[in-house]
Amino acid sequence: MAEKVVLIDDLDLSEGTDVVRREFPLLERTFAIDLSDDNHRRLSEALTFIGTVVERSREVKRAARPRKADPEPRLRGYTNTDVREWARAAGLEISARGKLTEEIIGKFIEAHPDATSEE
């Protein structure tokens, strides 16, 4: 004996013989949902409205991240963590994060001649 499959509308949770899986495109993707005829009509109307809105709108592009005007120089063979640890051990004030100051980098290079800046 075959079992009767009862589909439930995903929007209003109603049961009905008119509830079927409906596919629809949106934002260059395809979605599927179980809907009754009434809710499918509502969805179609909403998608038509959204299509009209999108056609009459303009896309807002995200601003590009600004490039640093003066990038932090890299130290050959050493990391910023190495510089911070050395500065703390040398009794210099240094923040735990953020850009290293030119003064700290200069003192580090004086103490570590092999760390000349790569540019």
RAKA-V670900 format. One record per residue. OMEGA is omega in whole degrees, 0 to 359 (* if undefined). D_CENTER is the distance of its C-alpha to the mean C-alpha in Angstrom with 2 decimals. Layout:
OMEGA_D_CENTER + OMEGA_D_CENTER
This chain:
182_51.54 + 177_48.16 + 178_45.73 + 178_44.50 + 179_40.72 + 177_39.63 + 181_36.29 + 178_34.65 + 183_32.75 + 180_29.14 + 184_29.14 + 177_32.47 + 177_33.48 + 175_36.77 + 177_38.76 + 179_40.52 + 179_41.90 + 180_39.73 + 178_36.44 + 178_34.81 + 180_31.49 + 176_30.05 + 178_27.38 + 179_25.62 + 175_23.19 + 178_20.22 + 178_17.37 + 176_18.75 + 177_18.70 + 180_21.71 + 176_22.00 + 181_25.14 + 176_26.78 + 183_30.36 + 171_32.01 + 178_35.53 + 181_36.96 + 181_36.56 + 175_32.87 + 176_32.30 + 179_34.08 + 178_31.88 + 180_28.71 + 178_30.21 + 180_31.08 + 180_27.61 + 176_26.05 + 178_28.75 + 180_27.97 + 178_24.22 + 179_25.25 + 179_27.57 + 182_25.06 + 179_22.55 + 184_25.54 + 181_26.57 + 174_23.22 + 182_21.41 + 176_17.80 + 180_16.05 + 178_14.21 + 178_11.76 + 177_13.83 + 177_13.78 + 180_13.63 + 177_17.33 + 177_19.13 + 181_21.30 + 182_24.83 + 183_26.44 + 180_24.40 + 181_25.58 + 177_28.27 + 179_27.97 + 183_30.90 + 175_32.45 + 181_32.40 + 177_30.95 + 176_27.61 + 177_26.73 + 177_27.45 + 181_30.88 + 180_31.54 + 180_30.63 + 179_32.84 + 182_35.65 + 179_35.45 + 180_35.69 + 180_38.58 + 178_40.22 + 179_40.05 + 177_37.74 + 180_35.35 + 179_31.72 + 180_28.45 + 181_26.45 + 177_23.32 + 184_22.66 + 175_24.45 + 180_27.84 + 178_30.68 + 180_32.95 + 180_35.83 + 180_34.39 + 179_33.46 + 179_36.96 + 179_38.66 + 180_36.73 + 176_37.85 + 181_41.39 + 182_41.37 + 184_39.72 + 179_41.16 + 184_39.43 + 183_36.04 + 183_36.65 + 172_33.59 + 178_32.23 + *_31.55
